[in-house]
Amino acid sequence: MKIKTLLQSGLPLTQSGESVKKQDSQGFLDALSEAIKKVGELENKANEMTIKHLTGQGVELHDVAIAAQKAELSVQLLNQIKNKVIRIYEELTRMQI
């Protein structure tokens, strides 16, 4: 049995010669890790604003509530993305080859 080379397989290549599939998966991982960092930053900001409000450092209550809501929504969205990725993975593992 002959093994096709990457060029013969018909997969488009990037300028560096790697396949687009590998580049896309790395792009997804980068986007996911960036989203996780952003959620962490939003949670930290909400916590800092809460502490500043409680210690009387001039942060208004409505600003704290908005920051907390943004953080909560980001966590919920990230959780939904995680659930979707898990469902896709489970579906792929059930596929017959």
Backbone as a ProteinNet text record, in pm:
[ID]
protein_1_A
[PRIMARY]
MKIKTLLQSGLPLTQSGESVKKQDSQGFLDALSEAIKKVGELENKANEMTIKHLTGQGVELHDVAIAAQKAELSVQLLNQIKNKVIRIYEELTRMQI
[TERTIARY]
83.1	0	87.7	61.1	138.8	80.2	165.5	120	139.5	31.4	39.3	115.7	186.5	249.4	145.4	179.1	85.1	47	141.1	111.7	15.9	26.9	-59.6	-198.4	-211.3	-340.3	-443.8	-400.8	-495.2	-526	-463.2	-485.4	-412.6	-478.6	-410.7	-303.5	-196.5	-85	-72.5	-15.3	16.3	153.7	200.4	332.5	442.5	423.8	527.4	523.6	419.5	412.8	327.5	277.1	192.9	50.8	-21.5	-157	-249.9	-354.8	-451.4	-522.9	-546.5	-614	-538.1	-407.5	-327	-333.6	-327.3	-332.7	-468.8	-578	-711.1	-725.9	-674.5	-686.7	-605.3	-490	-409.6	-480.4	-547.2	-622.8	-737.1	-802.6	-910.4	-855.8	-743.1	-682.8	-642.2	-586.7	-548.5	-670.3	-776.9	-899.2	-960	-957.1	-1011.7	-929.8	-799.1	-716.4	-729	-745	-766.8	-900	-1002.2	-1133.6	-1126.7	-1053.7	-1038.4	-966.7	-862.5	-791.3	-883.1	-963.5	-1054.4	-1157.4	-1210.1	-1306.2	-1240.1	-1118.9	-1045.8	-1024.5	-991.3	-971.5	-1101.5	-1213.1	-1341.9	-1379.4	-1351.8	-1379	-1291.8	-1164.2	-1073.7	-1117.1	-1158.4	-1203.6	-1327.2	-1421.5	-1542.8	-1508.5	-1416	-1374.3	-1307.2	-1219.1	-1150.6	-1249.7	-1345.7	-1444.8	-1532.4	-1564	-1642.9	-1566.9	-1441.4	-1359.1	-1346.8	-1324.7	-1313.7	-1443.8	-1556.1	-1685	-1706.1	-1674.2	-1694.9	-1602	-1484.9	-1390.3	-1404.9	-1503.5	-1531.8	-1431.4	-1380.4	-1279.9	-1341.3	-1466.4	-1526.7	-1581.6	-1608.2	-1667.9	-1817.5	-1897.8	-2042.7	-2097.2	-2208.3	-2269.3	-2313.8	-2367.9	-2413.1	-2296.3	-2178.6	-2059.9	-2016.4	-2027.6	-1993.8	-2090.4	-2220.2	-2321.1	-2299.6	-2265.6	-2240.3	-2118.2	-2010.9	-1889.7	-1916.4	-1994.3	-2026	-2112.1	-2206.2	-2292.6	-2213.2	-2119.5	-2033.8	-1953.2	-1896.8	-1817.3	-1904.1	-2023.7	-2112.1	-2154.4	-2188.5	-2227.3	-2111.7	-1989.9	-1874.1	-1848.6	-1865.8	-1847.3	-1953.8	-2078.3	-2185.2	-2158.2	-2113.7	-2082.2	-1968.5	-1864.2	-1751	-1795.8	-1884	-1936.9	-2017.2	-2095.7	-2171.7	-2079	-1972.8	-1874.4	-1809.9	-1773.6	-1713.8	-1809	-1935.2	-2034.1	-2049.3	-2048.9	-2062.4	-1941.4	-1822.1	-1700.6	-1704.2	-1749.1	-1757.6	-1858.5	-1974.3	-2075.6	-2021.7	-1950.2	-1891.6	-1789.9	-1704.4	-1605	-1672.1	-1776	-1847.2	-1910.8	-1966.1	-2026.6	-1921.6	-1806.4	-1699.1	-1648	-1641.3	-1591.8	-1691.9	-1820.8	-1921.3	-1928.6	-1865.8	-1872.1	-1799.1	-1856.7	-1793.3	-1702.8	-1585.9	-1492.4	-1495.4
-117.7	0	124.3	216.4	337.9	448.9	524.7	638.9	764.8	841.9	966.8	1071.2	1152.6	1265.3	1373.4	1471.5	1578.9	1654.8	1671.5	1743.7	1664.8	1534	1450	1432.7	1460.3	1437.8	1542.3	1653.8	1757	1857.5	1843.5	1941.8	2070.9	2184.6	2310.7	2335.9	2397.6	2424.8	2574	2606.8	2746.2	2775.4	2897.9	2933.8	2853.2	2817.2	2740.7	2592.8	2550.5	2412.2	2323.2	2375.4	2291.8	2291	2189	2179.1	2277.9	2314.2	2409.8	2350.2	2220.1	2156.4	2179.2	2164	2184.7	2331.1	2420.7	2563.1	2599.4	2543.5	2570.5	2521	2401.6	2349.1	2432.4	2479.2	2565.9	2698.8	2749.4	2873.1	2858.3	2741.4	2715.1	2710.4	2643.6	2636.4	2774.7	2854.9	2990.8	3073.5	3061.8	3136.5	3090.6	2961	2907.8	2953	2946.7	2990.1	3140.6	3217.3	3361.7	3389.5	3313.1	3330	3296.7	3192.8	3155.4	3266.2	3323	3434.1	3553.6	3584.1	3697.7	3678.9	3557.1	3528.3	3548.6	3501.5	3521.4	3668.1	3745.5	3888.8	3957.1	3917.9	3976.7	3941.5	3818.3	3778.7	3857.3	3872.7	3948.7	4094.4	4152.4	4291.6	4307.5	4213.5	4219	4206.7	4117.1	4100.9	4226.8	4285.6	4408.2	4522.2	4534.2	4640.9	4619.9	4495.1	4465.7	4507	4472.3	4507.7	4659.5	4726.8	4872.9	4937.8	4883.2	4938.5	4917.1	4798.4	4767.2	4846	4881.4	4959.4	5109.3	5148.9	5290.6	5364.6	5300.1	5361.3	5424	5465.5	5542.6	5464.8	5336.9	5257.7	5246.7	5284.2	5282.7	5140.3	5119	4987	4937.1	5026.1	4981.5	4937.3	4998.8	4955.1	4815	4790.3	4657.4	4553.1	4587.5	4494	4462.8	4564.9	4543.5	4454.1	4481.3	4399.8	4255.3	4237.6	4101.9	4029	4100.3	4038.4	3999.5	4085.9	4052.7	3926.6	3919.7	3802.1	3677.2	3687.9	3572.4	3524.4	3618	3580.2	3515.9	3566.6	3506.3	3364.6	3341.7	3206.7	3113.4	3161.1	3079.1	3046.1	3145.1	3121.9	3021.8	3038.5	2945.8	2804.8	2793.3	2663.1	2599.6	2678.7	2626.9	2581.5	2657	2617.6	2485.8	2472.9	2348.5	2231.1	2250.8	2144.7	2104.4	2203.2	2175.9	2097.2	2135.9	2064.9	1920.8	1900.6	1764.5	1681.5	1741	1668.8	1631.2	1723.5	1694.8	1582.7	1587.8	1483.3	1347.7	1344.6	1219.2	1166.2	1257.4	1215.3	1159.9	1222.9	1174.2	1037.9	1014.4	885.4	773.4	807	706	674.4	754.1	731.2	604.1	532.9	412.8	452.9	395.9	426.2	317
0	0	0	-92.6	-105.2	-18.7	44.3	124.3	41.9	29.5	-46.7	34.4	-35.7	31.5	51.6	130.6	160.2	34.4	-56.5	-179.6	-268.2	-267.8	-349.8	-290.2	-160.3	-94.8	-131.6	-187.9	-228.4	-119.8	-3.1	103	67.9	81.4	54.8	160.1	118.3	207.9	233.5	349	378.4	321.4	338.3	285.2	351.8	479.2	548.1	511.3	436.9	392.7	480.3	593.8	677.7	623.1	654.7	599.8	668.6	598.6	652.1	773.2	772.9	885.7	1015.2	1012.3	1132.7	1174.4	1079	1108.2	1168.8	1116.3	1168.8	1311.7	1339.9	1475.7	1573	1530.9	1617.3	1638	1534.9	1547.1	1645.2	1644.9	1739.9	1881.4	1900.3	2033.7	2083.6	1993.5	2031.4	2070.2	1993.1	2021.8	2154.3	2179.3	2303.5	2424.1	2414.3	2526.9	2549.8	2443	2456.4	2525.2	2491.3	2554.7	2704	2738.9	2879.9	2956.2	2896	2960.3	2980.9	2879.6	2886.5	2997.9	3011.3	3117.8	3254	3268.3	3393.7	3424.8	3321.1	3340.6	3383.7	3322.6	3359.8	3503.6	3544.9	3683.1	3780.8	3747.2	3833.9	3844.7	3733.7	3734.2	3821.7	3809.7	3892	4039.5	4073.3	4212.7	4265.9	4185.2	4226.2	4247.4	4156.6	4169.2	4292.9	4323.7	4443.7	4568.8	4574.2	4690.6	4703.3	4590.6	4593.7	4639.9	4596.6	4638.7	4788.4	4836.7	4978	5069.4	5019	5100.4	5078.4	4998.7	4980.4	4893.5	4791.4	4705.3	4580	4587.9	4480	4362.5	4378.8	4271.9	4301	4204.2	4221.5	4215.4	4284.9	4292	4154.1	4071.1	3939.4	3851.5	3868.5	3794.7	3838.6	3969.5	4022.7	3967	3964.4	3914.6	3766.6	3689	3545.7	3525.5	3599	3586.2	3627.6	3735.3	3781	3677.8	3617	3515.6	3391.3	3349.6	3234.9	3263.1	3384.1	3420.3	3422.7	3479.5	3486.8	3347.9	3260.3	3124	3048.6	3070.3	3001.6	3049.3	3179.5	3232.5	3175.3	3168.3	3110.9	2964	2888.4	2747.2	2732.5	2812.4	2806.1	2843.3	2939.5	2979	2864.8	2794.6	2681.3	2568.3	2545.7	2443.2	2482.2	2610.2	2658.9	2638.3	2673.5	2656.5	2510	2422.1	2278.7	2226.7	2269.2	2226.5	2276	2398.6	2453.1	2374.3	2342.2	2263.4	2125.5	2063.1	1931.2	1942	2044.5	2064.1	2084.1	2168.7	2192.3	2064.4	1985.3	1859.2	1763.8	1759.5	1672.3	1716.6	1848.8	1894.9	1867.8	1853	1821	1673.6	1589.6	1445	1406.7	1314.2	1261.3	1145.6	1143.2	1033.7	931.9
[MASK]
+++++++++++++++++++++++++++++++++++++++++++++++++++++++++++++++++++++++++++++++++++++++++++++++++

